[in-house]
Amino acid sequence: MALPFSSSTTIHGSFTGKPKALQMGYFQPLDKAHNQPTAVSFSRRHSAVKPLNANESVVVSAATIAAPEVTEKVGAEGYEKLAKQLENASALEIVDKALETFGDDIAIAFSGAEDVVLIEYARLTGRPFRVFSLDTGRLNPETYRFFDTVEKHYGIRVEYMFPDAVEVQGLVRSKGLFSFYEDGHQECCRVRKVRPLRRALKQLRAWITGQRKDQSPGTRSEIPVVQVDPSFEGLDGGVGSLVKWNPLANVDGKDVWDFLRAMNVPVNSLHSRGYVSIGCEPCTRPVLPGQHEREGRWWWEDAAAKECGLHKANIKDTIPSANTIERDIFNTNNVVTLTRPGIENMLKMADRKEPWVVVLYAPWCRFSQAMEESYTELAGKLAGSGVKAAKFRADGDQKPFAQQELQLVSFPTILFFPKNSSRPIKYASEKRDTDSLLAFVDALR
């Protein structure tokens, strides 16, 4: 799919040339001459564009904008239908639709590589837009300089998200600066990228990514242009509370670069040195002619699953056979692993010394994987509080027992075993963030 170099008829305005001055409020000013109301199925509100780090920012929006507000929640089936409708739409049209639909509740995820194409498209729509990026603390110097160049070129402020300093300190002190070369990149990415992303997305209702099908045939070959995000939660919390837009899903990498050159858009200087897919400095290297672009990322690991965790839902759920070995989850000293006899004993105890919270899970299930961070964080907060946290693998041969005795319907299921009752209480909410889980436990402990 080639990228269009001119605005389609669905776009409400475009800019020519570079912005003359740095603007406040993290958005491009609307071209009022072209900002005519259109017939859409959303009510509108006036709202200042708010930064992701609202509690940390001292920048005040200098203007207000008319932003669309979704009046009713659209389910996964609705977005599947929309994805089919937009399958042959240009990337520009898809970006315009995303910004029109979600207003200041959507932001572009900018990684410092060719994602700048998304910012260029947002500029061309003439609509307000927000941009955020994850600063892991281990990016190349060229990437930081590129961030500054992009901000000045577009007259915007990128909303940076940073990892928790205490978590980074704990990881480095316990395992060293380069532990990922020995035990895989997932733990480091979880601390430096996934958790900051989770915090950012909890303040949004939608986000725009630069994923393309040709980036990683093993994990991205079937991504739709729009979907309900299966891994992360949005502002309202719970499954289905965040929408993920992938405007470049059907675009070839070559067409992306043709567009960037044609529009004279700034790019990371690392690209001229053989870097194609750019991440953290220790985990990225140039690729040779004929190599796939993702082969430069985590080159010491399995080439079939080149994902850091930001898009881990791309890795297909496959129910493993009895001989398949897969990575277990919820691995922390604060989470007790229960066997079948262990949880059967819990069901028989009418009077236990301390209450327990137990997650029923399957390690291959992406929804179980998605709540790994929040549950392990919950277990850490409960440590020493008198409440034990545990896990029970309830797939395979254990699934009939879990369905009959443990109220299992889907993975993951969370149960609370009170001190003075053998009957577990099932957590009914779809909100699986740490604060919601902790409120559930605190109400029953």
HELIX and SHEET records of a PDB file:
HELIX    1   1 ALA A   76  GLN A   85  1                                  10    
HELIX    2   2 ALA A   91  PHE A  102  1                                  12    
HELIX    3   3 GLY A  103  ASP A  105  5                                   3    
HELIX    4   4 VAL A  116  THR A  125  1                                  10    
HELIX    5   5 PRO A  141  TYR A  154  1                                  14    
HELIX    6   6 ALA A  165  LYS A  175  1                                  11    
HELIX    7   7 PHE A  180  ASP A  183  1                                   4    
HELIX    8   8 GLN A  186  CYS A  189  1                                   4    
HELIX    9   9 ARG A  190  VAL A  194  3                                   5    
HELIX   10  10 ARG A  195  LEU A  201  1                                   7    
HELIX   11  11 GLY A  253  ALA A  262  1                                  10    
HELIX   12  12 SER A  269  ARG A  273  5                                   5    
HELIX   13  13 GLU A  281  CYS A  283  5                                   3    
HELIX   14  14 GLU A  293  GLY A  296  5                                   4    
HELIX   15  15 LYS A  312  ASN A  314  5                                   3    
HELIX   16  16 ARG A  340  LYS A  348  1                                   9    
HELIX   17  17 ARG A  366  ALA A  370  1                                   5    
HELIX   18  18 GLU A  372  LEU A  382  1                                  11    
HELIX   19  19 GLY A  396  GLN A  398  5                                   3    
HELIX   20  20 LYS A  399  GLU A  405  1                                   7    
HELIX   21  21 THR A  434  LEU A  444  1                                  11    
SHEET    1   A 2 SER A  43  SER A  47  0                                        
SHEET    2   A 2 ILE A  65  GLU A  69 -1                                        
SHEET    1   B 6 GLU A 159  MET A 161  0                                        
SHEET    2   B 6 VAL A 131  LEU A 134  1                                        
SHEET    3   B 6 ILE A 106  ALA A 109  1                                        
SHEET    4   B 6 ALA A 206  ILE A 208  1                                        
SHEET    5   B 6 VAL A 243  TRP A 245  1                                        
SHEET    6   B 6 VAL A 226  VAL A 228 -1                                        
SHEET    1   C 5 VAL A 335  THR A 337  0                                        
SHEET    2   C 5 LYS A 388  ARG A 393  1                                        
SHEET    3   C 5 TRP A 356  TYR A 361  1                                        
SHEET    4   C 5 THR A 413  PHE A 417 -1                                        
SHEET    5   C 5 ILE A 425  LYS A 426 -1                                        
END                                                                             
